[in-house]
């Protein structure tokens, strides 16, 4: 049985719950997004205790009773440098650079930008940012941080997550009817490949890879708390479930909406060593999902709802609670079931994926060049153009495509 223990505990954000935690990929640092205002608190546990070492946006006006979209538009985006203790925060005042020495305006970033999402390239030399600095959502920026040169990149809008073996990233490109999970090389900008996931509707969070890169989990969507896990490199669907009660359909009962909103949107993390997916619950528990053994174990961790969860760089989990708690968990796997990361197999999986995908030339008409899969079946552009029938159980995006194609044929 996995043993979960609280190693360190602190009170974060002046008592206001943290709504998202983003751990540095290699250092004992975590960026905590405040739920009360568009502020980011940086915490360090490298000295044996959890201590706050910096804040960006401490003087920002509270969210108050802002509606969902207004609140989302004010929520900052963050990106850690892959090696250095350096955090970029994109907020209402543009992009701010935080280091242990303090905050500053980052060199190379176009002034006055309104980026909604950020990511460093794997070598830390390039900033990938969306939407573009000219305000267009149909393309992104690729910023050379040394020279300030800006190139046009493809459209993306939700997180860029690197495969643990390197050589490949995944991001999301959202639309109300469907969301694409795009895979790409970074050289130095995003070089989109023609194998892609298709997810129903929109509103998903950034994808999460397991430590060995064998699994990819995606939390969403805008209408219910779905959780989907895909095998990599096959992209086969290995888990599809709803956290809490499935959507009853519109109009939504108030009690169902309350339950849906009680679940954090940032409540999943893969453990290290790999093999388990952790899910935080409104009851303060962590559910350990053994995806290989198809088992689930509940661990009582907090006395308040889990509001955010992430895997720490050197192992363990960082968890935030609804009463303002921030804890670092020690996770000790059962030796009988524990797995270690097979780095050679992880690199081979990336090589296999790259061998079965081709780079999409240019950034226009992207959807017409992709082979899409939902994890159970696949469609190329020609097949989708011929779809005129769909079942009531088919995903929304496929039913919409069938309706559009039927109307096209009728008016031809």
MOKA-V970109 format. One record per backbone hydrogen bond with DSSP energy under -1.0 kcal/mol. NH is the residue of the N-H (numbers start at 0). CO is the residue of the C=O. E is the energy in kcal/mol with one decimal. If there is no record, write none. Layout:
NH,CO,E  NH,CO,E
This chain:
2,331,-2.9  4,329,-2.4  6,327,-2.7  7,327,-1.6  9,325,-2.1  11,323,-3.1  14,11,-1.7  15,12,-1.7  18,32,-2.7  21,30,-2.6  23,28,-2.9  28,26,-2.2  29,42,-2.2  30,21,-2.8  31,40,-3.3  32,19,-2.7  33,38,-2.5  34,16,-1.7  38,36,-2.7  39,55,-2.8  40,31,-2.9  41,53,-3.2  42,29,-2.6  43,50,-2.6  44,27,-1.9  47,44,-1.3  50,43,-2.2  52,41,-3.0  53,41,-1.0  55,39,-2.6  59,56,-1.8  62,35,-2.6  65,62,-1.5  70,66,-3.0  71,67,-2.8  72,68,-2.5  76,89,-2.2  78,87,-1.9  80,85,-2.7  85,83,-2.3  86,97,-2.6  87,78,-2.6  88,95,-2.6  89,76,-2.9  90,93,-2.8  93,90,-1.6  95,88,-2.8  96,103,-3.3  97,86,-3.3  98,101,-2.2  101,98,-2.3  103,96,-2.1  115,129,-2.9  116,129,-1.9  118,127,-1.6  120,125,-2.5  123,120,-2.0  126,142,-2.6  127,118,-3.5  128,140,-2.2  129,116,-2.2  131,135,-1.9  131,138,-1.3  134,131,-2.2  139,152,-1.8  140,128,-3.0  141,150,-2.1  142,126,-3.0  143,148,-2.9  144,124,-1.9  147,143,-3.2  150,141,-2.5  152,139,-2.7  156,171,-2.8  157,171,-1.3  160,169,-2.8  162,167,-2.9  165,162,-2.2  168,183,-2.6  169,160,-2.2  170,181,-2.2  172,179,-2.3  174,177,-1.0  178,198,-2.7  179,172,-2.8  180,196,-2.4  181,170,-2.2  183,168,-2.3  184,190,-1.9  186,188,-2.7  190,184,-2.9  192,182,-3.1  193,357,-2.1  195,370,-2.3  196,180,-2.1  197,372,-2.0  198,178,-3.3  200,176,-1.8  204,218,-3.2  207,216,-2.4  209,214,-2.2  212,209,-1.5  215,229,-2.3  216,207,-3.0  217,227,-2.6  219,225,-2.1  221,201,-2.9  225,219,-2.0  225,223,-1.7  226,240,-2.4  227,217,-2.1  228,238,-2.5  229,215,-3.1  230,235,-3.3  231,213,-2.5  234,230,-1.9  236,374,-2.2  237,228,-2.9  238,228,-1.5  240,226,-2.3  242,224,-3.5  256,252,-2.1  257,253,-2.4  258,254,-1.8  259,255,-2.7  260,256,-2.6  262,259,-1.3  268,277,-1.8  270,275,-2.2  276,288,-2.3  277,268,-3.4  278,286,-1.9  279,266,-2.7  280,284,-2.1  283,280,-1.6  285,298,-2.5  286,278,-3.0  287,296,-3.4  288,276,-3.1  289,294,-3.0  290,274,-1.2  290,288,-1.1  293,289,-1.4  294,289,-1.4  296,287,-2.0  298,285,-2.5  300,283,-1.3  301,283,-2.6  305,280,-2.4  306,319,-2.3  307,319,-1.2  308,265,-1.8  309,317,-1.8  311,315,-2.0  314,311,-1.4  316,328,-1.5  317,309,-3.0  318,326,-2.6  319,307,-2.5  320,324,-2.2  321,304,-1.9  323,320,-1.8  325,9,-2.4  326,318,-2.9  327,7,-2.4  328,316,-3.6  329,4,-3.4  331,2,-2.8  336,333,-1.7  337,333,-2.1  342,340,-1.0  345,341,-2.1  346,342,-2.4  347,343,-2.1  348,344,-1.9  349,345,-1.5  350,346,-2.2  351,347,-2.4  352,348,-2.2  353,349,-2.7  354,350,-1.9  359,191,-3.3  368,365,-1.9  370,193,-3.4  371,378,-2.8  372,195,-1.6  373,376,-1.5  378,371,-2.6  383,379,-2.3  384,380,-2.0  386,383,-1.1  393,390,-1.5  398,394,-1.9  399,395,-2.6  400,396,-2.0  401,397,-2.3  402,398,-2.0  403,399,-2.5  404,400,-2.6  405,401,-2.2  406,402,-2.2  407,403,-2.3  408,404,-2.4  409,405,-2.1  410,406,-1.7
